[in-house]
């Protein structure tokens, strides 16, 4: 247990105890009114939250997202009622509003979302808060801010590997401004946690990963205050306070019992519990909020990038063009930060790492944490670009899902898309990444085919407020567009067209080059095909697709280096499903094998020969 | 360093050193011939692999997948050449075959896949091998086998949180038959690893998680043999051998250098390196393979389940029906194993846990590891059913992707699908799970609407060899089918039909009930709609959909509690894209809010009122 040498004025302790009691009362009231929710998970954390908000934190209630303001991340998002109650104590929410918890017109949702000004990211998918906290901490450090980041974790969620990804990177980065508090109430949803109340096991684990550890009784206010103050002063490494707590603490008849996870109290029991809690109030006035020194620094406003360098206009791999474009963007926009998962030499994020080391975060082989850190950086007003192999971004699918719910301003780049990567085999091929990102609401999905388009996509990503996914190709490809070509979110390019086109082929990225080669072969036979570059898969330009189809016999042929489900062909089929336009689709329909890119493109039916064959067959069927 | 007290015959040491030298030679030859691959990653592990295969392991080369046979999992899958070379030493592959590495007609792919009889699961997405190994170990224990599971990890991949998920569960389960070997060569792909050669940091971490740890020089054969033998004898906890190695060890001019990850040697350099290695051979005969005692036990053959109990035929939540059906299947099929991520009381997997505790694995809040363990159990001939909230299965998207590549016989159940879960909010709603599972090749995707259909889906999942996803609903729903109704993979049900139907509504799960309610309202107005239950979203019954559409004016209306991308509507639009049939789609198109199920179904346009409105609009437009 942390030593208690620091003597604290009794009045302050009692004031904090009163805050904690009110947090419990409000959590019970709100969940009973909502007839659902997690009062017992709120109760175990109430003392920790009270001390964090009213003794440990330095924050600005009027600008909770200021980079100079300490941040609080409720990683155990199901304890939302205690978070809302704390902000009511702060004065950011009216106390009566707490009773609208979980109602359809209230922003006090079942689990926190950034619809609330003091919530940086949505939580509720466990094990993600610490990585987000690390991103917030690195962002504060980057801005020269003294602010700390406080993350409250549940004990059960420390079973998530993503927590240990954040733990090790925080230690590696010596993130002394990151403080974790673990609410060890020993009870999960369906039974006891793995470690129950073995606080020493938690101590050993965090210590082994290089953290400063304190273990305390999480309901002993002087101990909590002392530990949090010490953590705040800690230097050279991140700190964790492991707090032994009781689930449902302070709620009579429920305290420490199994079977009460996620269950509100019935009205009568709630009234009894609230009465008992009220009788414990010392009626000492609430401690004042401690505001930070310094002012909010607005993120640097971007300037415009100059004209595209020759390096982007020749034959280049779009993954390499991505690296160059990111450097170009970083030169004019100080908000740009790059994140990598130990493949920066393959994604070419390396170029940015070399040019702007201070704005680069090597996340090592831990994609989940890379995405959470990016979400935290975005919540500090930065513009993070996280890149890996397209297939390895699936490792962070849940973090990407939560970034979507958080409306995080994070950009993703997935390289090595599809079978065209060649010999490395299926485990290295991104063949479901388009399906993953298309299913994120409001996300923009881009798939450039050459250096110029890639540069434009990176620029567009920087301008769009929200999640953007850019898919790049491993191999070098020929230039398609002149240096000054303009691209837009929601656009497409008709790359080749004649009045006597008999079919439209819709492709993107690597398959655009296959489609163009196929069009040449067909043209030699007197058969002309319109070629569309669907560089923006979401949102998709429905009108232009309809126009192209109608102009070429009412049919389209899509070709993609992706599985048949949820990718380019699906985007087109979904967009045109109510038009009666016929959409023929070429896609990868089985688990691919190792081989050369050319062999694989043809073996899986998405290469130039397959396209020619398919066009011939479609035209042979004649108009419908 | 592990003590060396055990004295080993020099001849055996030299024989093992010769094996290691040949593994290096073969790895260089194969990668140089392939002009790609990872010889330096193979070289750092060669001594460890030689000692594991020819001193530590007890296995049956003729039945490598026998439950009595030790298993070897190459978690660092990019070192595939050393794995293939080892099996060539064993005699399972002809040495000349090694030169076909990475060719399109060779099963020796860039990263290992189960196309090879001695590979249990595909590896190459790092950080998954230890969880698979734990599954193999638990499966062996379940069969009463003495077999051990040996997992070779790279140091870089220990940054993946999934490794620590496996580490903690293995300790919690006291999996003494699981032995991890970490090849600490200190170099990742794009730079040094986080811990470089700090072996003590690895020791502290594994020890803190309750493992037996030995640290050794990974190129000192006597030390390796001693450590592996001690690990084999270890009882009460899993063991890890942390081995300090040099990347490219034994390959002159490359040894220990950065910038050589994933690069083959040029032919001339390869010849020089091979000559130097050959000069080190002691020319001592290879040690014999040590075979296990006992015979291969075939998994129990399933009997047939009896008739469905009344509990399944009334109003029931399909998630609850899943739990009951799983118990029913488990009663007749001893291969059935259930896995949970601390939500078994919500998914109702709890029912199986209560009935068959010995065949139940509580994975706690660590979904990635739950899926890897399931893949390992399947590789022991078991029939694992892993369940969680649908949204939390996205946490394991990459493990599911690899299970697909591994053609693992794993079944998944995702509960709490869609906005119909209600007040908990978006972080708890599975709205992209159908897109995720549909993008897994050969996977079957099922979405039952009542208890009878759920029971049938669980039966079908057990009969199908491969990945099956079953989506369940949180709320109770009315019965739709009689107790004896038959269902098939690839089927659908026309639930309501008349000759004068004017439109077909395609729904599944919760939306089938909304569609039926809407049909009643429409019928009251004299408008009749055909209702299709698309309980199998993959493979989809294209013929029956076309038939229904043609019979009802050539149009369909799909309704789903899922985002508009990649789900039910997409499955139908994709399947019918080349038919000209018009597919109108109702789906969730924004990030939902908290609220009551009924409020949310209507607010997001997939409830009965929205369906009625949509049908009226479509019919008002008249036939196209």
Interface residues (C-beta under 8 A of the other chain):
Chain A: X34 X36 X37 X77 X102 X103 X104 X106 X109 X110 X111 X113 X122 X123 X124 X125 X126 X127 X156 X157 X159 X160 X161 X162 X163 X164 X165 X168 X169 X172 X188 X189 X190 X191 X193 X194 X201 X204 X205 X207 X208 X209 X210 X340 X342 X343 X344 X345 X346 X350 X362 X364 X365 X366 X367 X368 X369 X391 X392 X394 X395 X397 X398 X401 X402 X404 X405 X407 X422 X423 X424 X425 X426 X427 X428 X431 X432 X435 X436 X438 X439 X440 X441 X442 X538 X563 X564 X565 X566 X569 X570 X571 X572 X573 X574 X576 X577 X578 X579 X580 X581 X582 X583 X584 X585 X589 X590 X591 X593 X594 X595 X596 X599 X600 X603 X624
Chain B: X34 X36 X37 X77 X102 X103 X104 X106 X109 X110 X111 X113 X122 X123 X124 X125 X126 X127 X156 X157 X159 X160 X161 X162 X163 X164 X165 X168 X169 X172 X188 X189 X190 X191 X193 X194 X201 X204 X205 X207 X208 X209 X210 X340 X342 X343 X344 X345 X346 X350 X362 X364 X365 X366 X367 X368 X369 X391 X392 X394 X395 X397 X398 X401 X402 X404 X405 X407 X422 X423 X424 X425 X426 X427 X428 X431 X432 X435 X436 X438 X439 X440 X441 X442 X538 X563 X564 X565 X566 X569 X570 X571 X572 X573 X574 X576 X577 X578 X579 X580 X581 X582 X583 X584 X585 X589 X590 X591 X593 X594 X595 X596 X599 X600 X603 X624
